[in-house]
Structures are given as structure tokens and as C-alpha cells.
Amino acid sequence: MLTQKKHKDSKKELSIRERLALLRKKLRECRIDAFLVPHNDMYFNEITAPFHNRLEWITGFTGSAGFAIIFKNSAIIFTDGRYSIQIRQEVNQSFFTIENITKNSPFSWLKKNVKKNITIGFDPWLHSIKEVETQKENLQKFVRLKEVNNLVDSVWLGKPIEALAKPFLRPYKLSGETTTQKIKKIQKKLNLYEEQGFILTCSDSICWLANIRGEDIPNSPLMNCYAIVHHNHVCIYSMKDTYKDSPRKLRKNVVLKHFDVFFKDIKKLKKVLFEPTTTPFILKKKIKGHSINSERVCNPVSLFKAKKNRIELKGSIKSHEKDGVAVLRFLRWFKSTKVNTLDEIRLVKKLEQFRKINPSFYYNSFDTISAAGSNAAITHYRVSPKSNKKINPTDLILVDSGGQYLEGTTDVTRTIIKGRVLPEQKFLYTKVLQGLICLSKLRWPAGLTGKELDPLARYFLWEHSLDYDHGTGHGVGVFSNVHQGPQGISRLNTIPLNPGMILSVEPGVYLEGKLGIRLENLVYVKTKCGYSGQKKEFLEFETLTLVPFEKKLIEKKLLSREELHWLNSYHHNVYKKLGPFLNVFEKTWLRDACKIL
């Protein structure tokens, strides 16, 4: 597991006011007017290790999506609708103006609001080539972007040490494809030949290609590293001091080196290929400075890893069976435990305890969301001792959790209740359930994107002037990061859905200060034979998740015959698949939970 140490000189925690004062002193020293602070790290990870949590340190915001601009006398922070409530609770608005990033991006805001010439500093390791080039062109009238060393790092007293672990190999019986086969696919796609190299800077892409995993990122079994893909082998570069002495051979065609030689190895190449949207801007400067021929390409690994092979899908199915047993035991425990002994934190601990029973469970795939009553209206709520709520019988409890199993990655959300159900709770739950069912039983012509499917899940809420401020679904890896693109189901995603892709389906509804409901299953895309006489290919989803829904919250009369048939078939499948792993008492409980409506 990842461990983080503190520097010895961090005797006391600085307030946000003091941190901003230190940063602004640096602004004056560097003769710049503002500094950009994105959430991501140099590997463009969504979930970042404490060493890279610069945005959290300078703002107090703990969400996984955000961006701040710190000026000499003011500051602004951006995030999306998932965190609209959370950010107001965590960020002091006397120091920061809060903006919705989907309605007003940081650079759009600058273009609208900057009326005189200013210089803004940025860390070239944390912004992609495409981002910097695009914004330099868009903002050239009033804004000059200047590369500087990271100012947050320069004032962060007691910054955690980056504790990097050794990677471990992922066997063929779990990956379903050798590294040699994967390298050949990249070589063929990019037409790589000797003395050329394709630069990769995303941890999940590198780990997939080399069939390795690591422990450098919380909740994601990945290694933080860069790589150069050659025509017949891969060189991986890590910051871990162990590799300074000599390279280490991970496989016959995978070599692990220290990061110090990364740029030296690039200089040896006659031509460099890179993907501009995920490659740090610093690399462009290095390549240009040494007059190396370069070519911009799309990262072929993204789509290759998104389309899971037969063995990866088999592993995902197995991991969901194991996870289904754990969540079932949790639900049974929840229903049988006295309500006056329950709180949000106890639910988190108990669910993890049930998952840990299975020997292939590695750790949670993200921090469990256990939210009671009004806390559930905070889309990505994280319970703390300060916010921990006691469970009331009539509270809706939203539990969003997942596990990293050696075979695959899971992510499931259920909204449950202990006591009496109110009519409004039942109505809203059923509307959300209808959205999930609609996508789960959908059949569509090949070529459609997540953007085109997204409205179908929202329709049942839109009928009643309701909506949710997050995507309907995200891509999922296999024993990798739980949010893994490029596929997704949202208003913005334009990637065609292809057989083998795993996604979540998770509509929801949130009433601030009152309640939150979300239901989530993981599914994978598969081919469906078209109508006789038509040659057009059609696709559909196969559901992976095996967890019963809360029948007390379902308003049967609102469901159509087809929706009811899907629901009863789903519950029949849950009982059939999980039954063999249960004892007689668990099996009896599950039979009742899956009874025909």
C-alpha cells in the first residue's frame, strides 16, 4: 500500500490565508501576476497521491476535478457540477470566487475578465502541449503565459514525500494478451521503425502496454512513470531512486530505467511521436531544443485498452460475482442491524470488511461514498468524523463503492433505507431506476457515441423538470483506474461505443439539503444480431453488476411491462449467479430480495 511521510519541519499546519500569502510573495519575486494550479499531476491522473495534491493544499478543496488561478489580490477556483455543494463547504469564499468549469472554463474566464496585459505563470509539467498552445493563441491579446517552477511546491511546508513502490507483473492468464502482441499493435498503428520512439506519459496506458501494475496511486494499482515505445520494446522511466544505479529488465521487451535518463534517451532518437493532449508542455520544449524530428499522433493505446479482450471480460465477470457476494452480505447486515447503532462511517468500514474476506480483493477502487439524508445530495460526498451522520430510519442512504480485485475493477451504487418510505422518495427512486433500465436494455446501431445515449437515461427525470449535474457513465479499467476513458456516456463524449468496452450506467437525482438518489451498474458493450435482411450491426449492453435493488423504494405502478420484465430478469440473474457462493441463510435472504415484483 502507498505510504506517505511528512517532512520533519512541518510543526504546524498553515491556514489557507497563510498559504496564499506565501504564494503571493512568490508571485512578486517571479514578477508574474498570477499562477495556474490544476488538479492533475504530471501523469495526468484523476486520482493523485498526496505528494501531488497541490490544489487541495492551496484551496482546501478535496474533489477530483478542479483548477485554480491565484492572482496577487484575488483567486478563483473552478470545478464541475458533481462538486457544486462540496466546494462551497470546503473552500472559503472570502478567499476564492467559485465558478462552474462546464459553464465557464478557466481560460474562457480569463479571456472575458482580463482587460490589461498580465503575465501568468504555469508549471510546464502539469499542462499539456495542446492546452498551452491553444490558450497562448486564444489569450495572446492580454495574457502572456510564462513557464515557471511550481510555486506551490516552493512554499509547501511539510509536503509529503513521494513514496514510489516497485511494479509487479500482470500474468497472461489475467491480461489475455502478451506485451509483445501489444507492442506489435502499436508498431503497426503508428508505423514505428528503428530509431523512432512514441512517448507515453499516462500511467494507465503504460501499465496496460507493459502488463504491469504498481502502488503509486491511491485506489488504482498503477505505477507513476513515463515510457518510450520503440518498434520492438518499451523503456519505462520511474522517479524511484532504486533504478539510478542500473536499468532493470521487467520482461524480455520491457526495461525499467530512472527518470534521469528519460531526456537523454529521447535525444538518441531520430524521430519522436507524441500525443499532444496528454503530453506535458515541457516535452515540446525539450524536443524542439534538440532539433529532433517529431510527429503528433493520437494515442492508440487509449482505444486498444478500452476494448477488453475475452479474458479481461471473463475476469471482470468473476470480479463482479465476488463483489456481489460482499455487497449482498453488507445489505443483509444493514437490514438486520439496529438503526440506533448505525452511522455513515460504520457503513464504510463494514462494507470494506466484507470485501476483504475474498483473497483476490486488493483494496477499494475509490473512497467509499456513504451518505445519509441531506449528505447524499453532495454528489461526491466523503464522510469524515466531523460530517459523520447517524442513520435515521426514514433517511435514504446512498452507498457508492467499488473494489480492485486481481481479476477486475468494480463500481456499484445502491440507495437503501431502513424504515418507512415516503411517497416522494419512492417516486424519485423509481424515476432514476427507469433511466438505468432504459440504457441497460437498449439496442442501438453501431457507431453511436455516449453523447447520443446520455439523454435516454435523463428522459424520465426531464419529464418532471429534474436532472443531474454529472455524466451518466464513465469507462472502467480491468484491475486499473475505475475512471478510464476514452469512452463514456455524457453530454460531451463523442467516442463511438465498441464491443468490449466497460462503462457505468449511473443516473441520479439530488435535492440540496434534503436527499440524493443514485443507482449504478457496470455494463459492457457486445454485438447483437440485426433484423433479418438488414446487414447493419447493432450493439447492446450486458450487465456485470450483481446487486439487488431496494424493492421498498420501487413504485411498481410507474413501471411499464417491459421495465418490470427487465427488473425481474435482472433479480433472477443475481440470485442464480450469487446463490452457489452463499450459505443457506444468505441464500434465503437473497431469494426474498430478488422475489418477483
N, C-alpha and C positions, 0 to 999 in steps of 0.2 A: 504493500500500500504506500501511497505517496505521503511523505512526512515533510513538514516544513519547520525550519528552525528560525528563531529570531536573532538578530544581532544583539550583542551584549549591551550595547549603548542605548537601547530603547527602554529607558527607565519609565517613561510616562507617555501616554497617548496624547498626541496633539489634537486640538479641536479642529473642525473644518475651517474656522476663521483663521487659525494659526497656519494651517497648511496652505491656504490660499495666499496668505501674506508672504510666506516663504517663496511660493511660486512666482508671485508678482515681483518680488525682489529680483528673481532670475530674469524675468521679462525685461526689466530695466537694464540689467547687466548685459544681456544679449542684444539690446537695442531692437527689440521687437514689441509689437503692440498686443499680440495675443498668441496663445498656444493651443493646438488641437490635441484632444485626448479621446481617442476611440476606445471602445471596449476590448477589441480583439488584441491578440498577441502577435508576434512576428510569424506565427504559423497559421494565422487567420482562424484560430479555433474559436468556437462559440463559448464553450465552457473553458475557462482558463485557470491555471494553477495560481495560488496566492501570490507568487513572485510576479505575475503579470497583471494583477488586479489594480492597475493604475487608476482607472475611472472610479472604482469603488473607494480607493484611498482619498482621492481629492474631492469627491462629491458625497460619499456616504451611500450611493445607490448600488444595490447588490444584484440588480437584474442582469440578464444575459445579453441584452441588446441596448446599446446606448452610445452617446457621443457628446462630448462637452467642448465648448470653446471658452477659454479663460482669458478675459481681457484685463487691462490694468485696473479698471474700476467696476467691472461687472462680469457676469458669467452666465452662460446659457447651457442647458442640458436637454438633449433630445432622446426620446425613446418611443416605442410604438404602443398601440392600444392595449396590449397584454399587460403593460405595467402602468397604465394611467392612474390607478389608485395607489399602487405601491410606491411609485416615485414621489407622490405628494406626501406620503407618510415618512419616507426616508430622507428626502432632500429638503434642506432648509431654504425656503423660498425668499428669505431675505438676502440670501447669497446668490441664488440661481433662479433664472427665468426658465420655466418648463415649456417645452414645445413637443408636439406630436410629430415624429420623424416622417410618418407616411403622408402628412399634410404639408409639412414644411421641412425639407431636408436641411442639414447644416449649411451646405453650400448655397442652396436657394435662399436661405435666410440671410447669408452674407451679401448675396447679390442685391437683395431688396433693401437691406438696412445700412450697408456701408456706403457713406456718401463722400468720404475723403480718402486719400491714399494712406493705406496702412500696410504693415508687414506682419504676416502671421507665420509663426514657426511650426514646424511639424517634424516628427521623427520618421525618417525615410524607411525605417524597418517595419513600420506599422501601417503604412498606406500603400496601396497597390500602384503599379505603373499607370494603369488606366485611370484610376481615381485622380492621381496627381496631374496627369496630362490634361484630362478633361477639365478639371477645375482651374488649372492655370490659364487655360484658354477662355473659360467662362468668366473668370474673375479678373482678367488682366486689366480692366479699366481702373479699378480702385484697389485691388488686393494683390500684394506680392507674397507668394509662398516661399518660405526660406527653410532649407534643411538645417536642423539643429540637433544636438544630442538631447535625449529625452529629459525635459525639465522636471518632470515628476520624479524620475529616478534620482536626480541630483539633490532633491530636498526631502526624499522619503527616508526619514529616520526609522531604523528598526525594520527595514524592508526584509521580508522573508528570503531565505536562501533558496535558490532553485535546486531542489533535490532530485536529480535525474537517476532513474533506475536502468538496469541492464535490460535490453529487449529479450523476448523469448520467441521461439519458432512456433508457427501455427502449422500443424501437420496436414498433409494432403487429404486425410480422411475427414477433415473439417473444412478445408478450403475448397476442395473439389477441383483445383487447378494448380499446376506447379508454377513456380516463379519463371521457369524457362518458357512455358506456354504464354504466360502473361507478357513477358518481355518481347516475345515474338509478335504478339498482337500490337504492342506499342510501336515496335520497329516497322511493322508493315503499315500501320496507320500513318506514321509520321515520315516514312521512308528514310529512317535513320541509317547512316553508314559510318564506317570507321572515322574517327577524329571529329565526330559530331556528338553533341550531348543535349538532352532535353532536361531542363531544370524543373524540379518539383519542390514546392515549399509547403505543401499541405500534409499534415501528419496522417490523416486517414487514407489519402491516396498512396503515400509511400508504404504504409503498413500493409495495405491491400496488395500492392505490387510485389513486395518482398516476402509476403506471407510471414510477417512478424507481428508481434503485439508488444506493448510496453505498459508502464505505470506512471507516466509523466503528467497525465491529465486527470483531474477528478472525475470519477464515474465513467470514464472512457478508457478502455485498455489499449492506449496508443502511446507511441514514442514521439516526443518532440524532436524533429530533425528536418534537414533538407536533404535533397538527393539529386544526383545527376544520372539520368538513364542513358546508357550507351547502347550500341546496336546489339550487344550480346551479354551485358552485365549491368549491375546497378551499384553505384557508390553512395553510401549513406553517411551523412555528417551530423555528429552529435556534439553538444557542448560539454558532455561528461568528461572530466579530467582523465579518467582511466584510459581513454583512447589517444592521449597525447603521445605516449611512448611509441606505439606501433599500431597499424591497422589490424582489425580483427575480421576474420572470414566467417560470416554467418552461414552462408551456403556457397556452393561452388561458383555461383554467379552473383553473389551479394557480399560486398565488402563494407565494413563499418570503419569510418575514419573520424578524426577530431575535426571540429568546425574550423579550426585554424587553417586547414589546407583547402578549404572549400574554394576560395577565390584563386588560389594557386592552381588548382585543378581546372578551373574554368579557363584560365589563361593558356592552358595547353591545347585547348580545342580550336579547331579551325572555324567551327560554326556552332552557335548556341541557339536552341529553340526554347521559347518560354511562353507561358500563358499570362497575358497582361493583367487579367482581373484578379489573380491571386498571387502574383509575384511582387515582392516588395520593391518600391521605387529605387532603393539603394542598388539593386542589381543592375538596373538600366545604366546607372552612373558608372558602375564598375566595368560593365561590358563595353560601354562607349569609350571609357577612359583608356582601354587597352586595344581599341580598334578591332574588336572581334566581330566577325560577321554574325548577324543574328536574324532570327525569323520569329514572328508572332504566330502562335498556333492555339487552337482550342485544346484543352487538356483532355485527351481521350480516356484517361483513367476514370474520370467522373462518370461517364456513361457505362463503361465496362463494369465497374464495381456496383453500379446501381442495378444492373440486370443480374440477379442472383442465379447461379447455376443450380443444377439438380441437387447436389449435395448440400449446398448452402440453404436451399429451401427445406430440404429434409431436416437439417439441423434446426432451422427456425421453427418448424412444426414441433419438433421434440422439445425445444426450449419453452414453447407456449404450453405444452402439456405439463411440464414441470412447474411452470409459473402458475398455471391454472389451479393446480393442486394447492399451492401455497396460498393463493388469494382466496380459494374456497375455504380453507381452514381458518383464514383470518375472518372472513364473513361469518362463518359459523360461530367463531369465538365472540365476535362483536354482538351477534344476536343473543347470545346466551349469557353475556356479562352484565352485571347490574349497572345501570346507567350512571349512578352517582359515583362510580369508581373510574369513569372514562374521561379522558381529555385528549386533545389533539396529539400531544407528544407521545402518550401511551400507545395510540394507534400506530404511529410511525414505528416505534420500537417493536411492537408486536408483529407487524407485517414483515419487517426485516427478519425477525426471529424465525418466522415460518419459512421464509425463503432460504435462510441459512441451513435448514435441515437437509436440503439437497446438495450433495457433494460437488456438483458442477456449477453451483452458484458462486460467482466471483465477488460481486458487490452490486449495489443499486446502480441502475443506469442513469439516475439523476436523483437529486434530493427529493424525497417523497413529499408531495403536497397533501397535507391532512388539514382540511379547512371546515370548520363548523359554522353554521349560520351565516352571519354577515361576512366572516373572513373568506368564505367561498366566492364572494363577489370579486375578490382580488385574484385575477386570473392565474398568476404565478406566485401565489402566496407561499411563504416559507415560515413554518411555525418556529418560534423562539420561546425561551422561558418567559419573556416579557409579554408576548402576544398569545400565549397558550390559553385556549378556551376550554372550559368544562363542557361536556356534551349534554345538551338538553334533549328530552325525549322527542320534541317536535322540530328540532333542528335538522335541516338537510346537511349531510356530511359528504363533502367532495374529497375523494381519495384518488389521487393521480400518482401512479408509481410504476416502477419497472425494474427489471433485473438484467444484469450481464451474466449470462450462462456461457460456458465454453462452447456450446452449440449455436447460440444466437442471442439476440437482444430483444427484450420485451418492453412494452409500454401500454398500460391499461388504466382507464379511468372509470370509476363507478361512483354514482351518487346514491347514498344509502340513508336510512332513517331508522330510529329505534322505536318511536312511539306512534301516536296518532298522526295521520296525514291530513293536511289541509287541502281543500279543493284547488287553490291556486298552485300549490306545489305539484299536485297530480297533473294538472293541465300543462304546466310548463315542462315538466319531465317528459310527458308524452310527446309534446311538440319537438323536443330535442331528439327523442328516440326515433321519431318518424324521419328526421333528417338523416340519422345514421342508417336506418333501414333502407331509405331511398338509394343511397350510394352503394350500400352493401349488396343490393340485389340488382343493381344497374347493369345493363349491357349496352355497349357503345361501339361505334365504328372505329377501327384502329386509326391513330393519327390525332385524336383529340388530346388536349392538354388539361392539366389540373385547373387552369383558369376557366375552362369551359364546363368542368364538372362542379366547381365550387358553388354556384348559385342553387344547384339542386338540393343541397343539404340545408340551405338557408330558407328555402321557399316556405316551409311550414311555420317558421318564425316570422318571416316577412308578412305573411297573411295577417298577423296580429301586431304589426309595427314593432317587431322585435328583431334584434340582430346581435352579432358578437364581433369583437374587435381583434380577432386573430384568424389565422388561416384555418381551413377545415382539416388539413392534413399535411404531414411532413414525411419525407423519406426517412428510412431507418436502415442502419447497417446490420452486419452479422458479427456479433462479438466485436463491436466497434462503436462509434458515436451514435447515440439514439436519434439525433437530428442529423441526417445525412442526405444531402441533395445529390443531383440537381433537381430531382423530381419532387413535386409537392402538389397539394390541392389548395389553391388560394387565388385571390383576385389578380395576383401578379405573375404566377408561374406559367411559363409558356413552353415548358418541356413536354413533348408528347409522351404519354404513358405507354410503356412497353412491357411485354411479358417478363416476369421475373422480378419486377420492381416491387419493393415492400413499402407500404405507406400506412399512415394512421388515418382514421376517419373519426373526427372528434368535434362535432358541433356542440354548442353550449349556449347558455343564456345567463346573464348576470344582472342583478338588481342591486345597485350600490347601497350599502348599509343594511341589506336585507338577506339576500341569498345568492347562491351560484349553483348552476347545474351544468355538468359536462359529462358526456358519455363517450368512451373511446375504445375502439377495437383496432388492432393491426390487421391488414389485409395484404395480399399480394395479387399482382395482375397475371391473368392467364388467358390463353386463347380460347374462344368459343366458336364453334362451327356456325357459319351463317345460314340463312334461309336457303333451302334447296333451289338451285337455279341462279343464285347470286354468288359471285366469286369474292365479294368484299369480305375482308377479315374483320371479325368482331372480337371484342375483349370484354372481360368481366373480372370481378374481384372474388377471391377465395378468402374467407375469414380465417385468421390464425388464432385470435384470442379465444380462450375458453373459460369465460367467467359469466355466471348468470346475472341478469338484470334484476333490479329491485321491483318485484311484481306489485308490492304495495303501492308503488308510485305510478303504476300504469293505468291510465283511463281506457279501458278496453273499448268502450263505445266510440272513441275517437279514431280507432284503428280500422283501416279497410280490411277486407277479407285477405288480400294479398299480403298486407303488412303483418297481420295476425299469423298467417301461414309461415312467413319468414321467421317470425319470433319463436313460434312453437318448434319449427325445424331446427333453429339455432340451439334452443334449450335441449332438444333431443340429442343433438350432436355433442353438446357439452357433457351431458350425462353419459353418453356412450363412450366418449374418449377418456373422460377422467375416472369413470367407475372402476376400471381394473386397478387403479393405484390407491384406492381408498379402503379403509376398514368399514365394517358393517354400519357403524354409527354415522360416519361421514357420508357413506353412500345413501343412507336413509334420509339424511338432511338434504343432500343434493337432489334426490328424487323429488322431494317436496318443493325445492326451489325451482326445479325445472318442469314442474307439473303444467300440463296444457292449460292455457288460458281460455 
